[in-house]
Amino acid sequence: MNNDKHIASAFDRDLEAIQALIMKMGGMVEANITAAAQALEDRDVETAAKVRAADKAIDILEEQINEEAARVIALRSPAASDLRTVLTVMKIAGNLERCGDYAKNLAKRTGVLAELTPIDGAGASIRRMARAVEEMLKMALDAYIQRDAELAEQVRQRDLDVDQMYNALFREFLTYMMEDPRNISACMHLHFIAKNIERMGDHATSIAEQVIYLVTGEMPEDARPKGDLTSHTDLGLEAP
Amino acid sequence: MNNDKHIASAFDRDLEAIQALIMKMGGMVEANITAAAQALEDRDVETAAKVRAADKAIDILEEQINEEAARVIALRSPAASDLRTVLTVMKIAGNLERCGDYAKNLAKRTGVLAELTPIDGAGASIRRMARAVEEMLKMALDAYIQRDAELAEQVRQRDLDVDQMYNALFREFLTYMMEDPRNISACMHLHFIAKNIERMGDHATSIAEQVIYLVTGEMPEDARPKGDLTSHTDLGLEAP
C-alpha cells in the first residue's frame, strides 16, 4: 500500500541520506585502522591518542545512523524488502563500529608495547595485515553501495588471506616466546592485536555477506569460508 | 499524535512480546555460558558440540527480535521515548548475541585444550569467572525488565570483580608460560577464553548502562568503571 511513486521515492531519498552516513562512517573507520597500525609500527603514542579520540566520533555516527534508520521505518512504514534494507544498514553500522573498537584497542596497546622488548618485524607485519583488512572494508562498502554481489564475493575470498596472515603471525610470535620468556608479554599483546585485526576482517566479510543477501535474497551457500579452522583442530601449536 | 490510550496499549503489548523474546534469549545465552565453561573444565567435547549447535538458535532469535522490533516501529510509529525503548531492545539483543558467540568460541576451544598439557586449576578458575558473568547477565536483564537503575548500577560494580579475576588469571597463565614453554600453547588458548569471558562482562555492563539510560535519561556519569586499565599502562607484565 506504500508502493505509489511518491512514497517510494521519499523512502529512497531517506535511504540515500543514511547510506551517505554509512560511507562517511566507513571512511572514518578505515582512516582509524591505518593510523592505529602506523602508530603501532612507529611507537607513536601521540597518533595513538588521536585514534582513540576519533573513535568517539565513530560511535556517535553509529547512534545517528540507528536513529535515522528508526525514524525512516517509523515515518515510511516500508514494505518487507525495504524494511530489510534498512535493517541491513543498521547491521553494517554495527559492523563498522566494532571495527572502530578494534582499531581503538590497537591504539591503546601502542603505549604498552612502546615500553616492551621490541619484536623484530612485528610492527610491519601488523601494518600489512591492517592494510589488507582496510581494503576488504572498502571493497565491502563499495559492494554495498553498488549492490555488487560479485565484489562482495571477492571480499569473502580475501578474508582467507587475512586468516592465513594471522596464522603465520601467531606461529612467529610463538617462536619468539619459546626462544626467550622476556618476549612473552610483548608477544601476547601483539597476538591480541593480530587476532583483533583478523576479527575486523570477519566484520568486513559479514558486511559482504549482507550485500550478497540483499542482492540475491540468499546467504552465501558456504557461509563463510574459514581460513582459521585452527580453533577446532587438536594440534597443540595452532593459532587460537 | 499516537498518544491516545488505544494505540499506547497496543504498543505496550507489542513491546512486552518482544521483551519476552529477550528474556528467552537471555536464558539460552546464560545456559550456554554455563554449559561451555563446564564442558571446558570436564574436557567434555560432546557438551561443547551441543553449545555450538545451540548458538545457532540464539542467532535466529536475535534475527526474530530485530524483525519484530522493526515491525513494531513500522506499525506503531512510536513517539521519541518509545522509539528509544525499541532501539534499546535491539541493542540488548545484540549484546546477548555477542555473549552467545563468546560461549560458542569457548566451546570450540574445548576440543583443542583437551589435547594439550593440562594447566592446574585453570578449568575451575574459568568456570568461576563464567559463573560471575552469567550472574551479571541475569541481573542486567532483571534490571531491564523491572526498569531498576539501582540493580543496573550493581552490575557495573560487579564488572570490576570480573576484570580483577581476568587480571589474576592472566598473571597466573604468564607464570606457567615462563616456567615451561610447553605450557605456552594451552595458556594462550586459556588466556583468550578468559579475555572473552571478560568481554561478556562488558556486554552485561553495556546492557546495564542502557537500563540506566532508559530509566534516568542519562548515561552513567563515569561510564564505565574500568578494572582492566592495564592495556594503557606501561608495565610490561600487565594483562593485555
Boltz contact constraints between the chains, C-beta under 6 A:
constraints:
  - contact:
      token1: [A, 70]
      token2: [B, 73]
      max_distance: 6.0
  - contact:
      token1: [A, 70]
      token2: [B, 83]
      max_distance: 6.0
  - contact:
      token1: [A, 70]
      token2: [B, 87]
      max_distance: 6.0
  - contact:
      token1: [A, 73]
      token2: [B, 70]
      max_distance: 6.0
  - contact:
      token1: [A, 73]
      token2: [B, 73]
      max_distance: 6.0
  - contact:
      token1: [A, 73]
      token2: [B, 74]
      max_distance: 6.0
  - contact:
      token1: [A, 74]
      token2: [B, 73]
      max_distance: 6.0
  - contact:
      token1: [A, 74]
      token2: [B, 77]
      max_distance: 6.0
  - contact:
      token1: [A, 77]
      token2: [B, 74]
      max_distance: 6.0
  - contact:
      token1: [A, 83]
      token2: [B, 70]
      max_distance: 6.0
  - contact:
      token1: [A, 87]
      token2: [B, 70]
      max_distance: 6.0
  - contact:
      token1: [A, 108]
      token2: [B, 231]
      max_distance: 6.0
  - contact:
      token1: [A, 108]
      token2: [B, 232]
      max_distance: 6.0
  - contact:
      token1: [A, 109]
      token2: [B, 231]
      max_distance: 6.0
  - contact:
      token1: [A, 111]
      token2: [B, 232]
      max_distance: 6.0
  - contact:
      token1: [A, 115]
      token2: [B, 234]
      max_distance: 6.0
  - contact:
      token1: [A, 116]
      token2: [B, 236]
      max_distance: 6.0
  - contact:
      token1: [A, 177]
      token2: [B, 184]
      max_distance: 6.0
  - contact:
      token1: [A, 178]
      token2: [B, 181]
      max_distance: 6.0
  - contact:
      token1: [A, 181]
      token2: [B, 178]
      max_distance: 6.0
  - contact:
      token1: [A, 184]
      token2: [B, 177]
      max_distance: 6.0
  - contact:
      token1: [A, 185]
      token2: [B, 236]
      max_distance: 6.0
  - contact:
      token1: [A, 185]
      token2: [B, 237]
      max_distance: 6.0
  - contact:
      token1: [A, 188]
      token2: [B, 240]
      max_distance: 6.0
  - contact:
      token1: [A, 189]
      token2: [B, 240]
      max_distance: 6.0
  - contact:
      token1: [A, 192]
      token2: [B, 240]
      max_distance: 6.0
  - contact:
      token1: [A, 231]
      token2: [B, 108]
      max_distance: 6.0
  - contact:
      token1: [A, 231]
      token2: [B, 109]
      max_distance: 6.0
  - contact:
      token1: [A, 232]
      token2: [B, 108]
      max_distance: 6.0
  - contact:
      token1: [A, 232]
      token2: [B, 111]
      max_distance: 6.0
  - contact:
      token1: [A, 234]
      token2: [B, 115]
      max_distance: 6.0
  - contact:
      token1: [A, 236]
      token2: [B, 116]
      max_distance: 6.0
  - contact:
      token1: [A, 236]
      token2: [B, 185]
      max_distance: 6.0
  - contact:
      token1: [A, 237]
      token2: [B, 185]
      max_distance: 6.0
  - contact:
      token1: [A, 240]
      token2: [B, 188]
      max_distance: 6.0
  - contact:
      token1: [A, 240]
      token2: [B, 189]
      max_distance: 6.0
  - contact:
      token1: [A, 240]
      token2: [B, 192]
      max_distance: 6.0
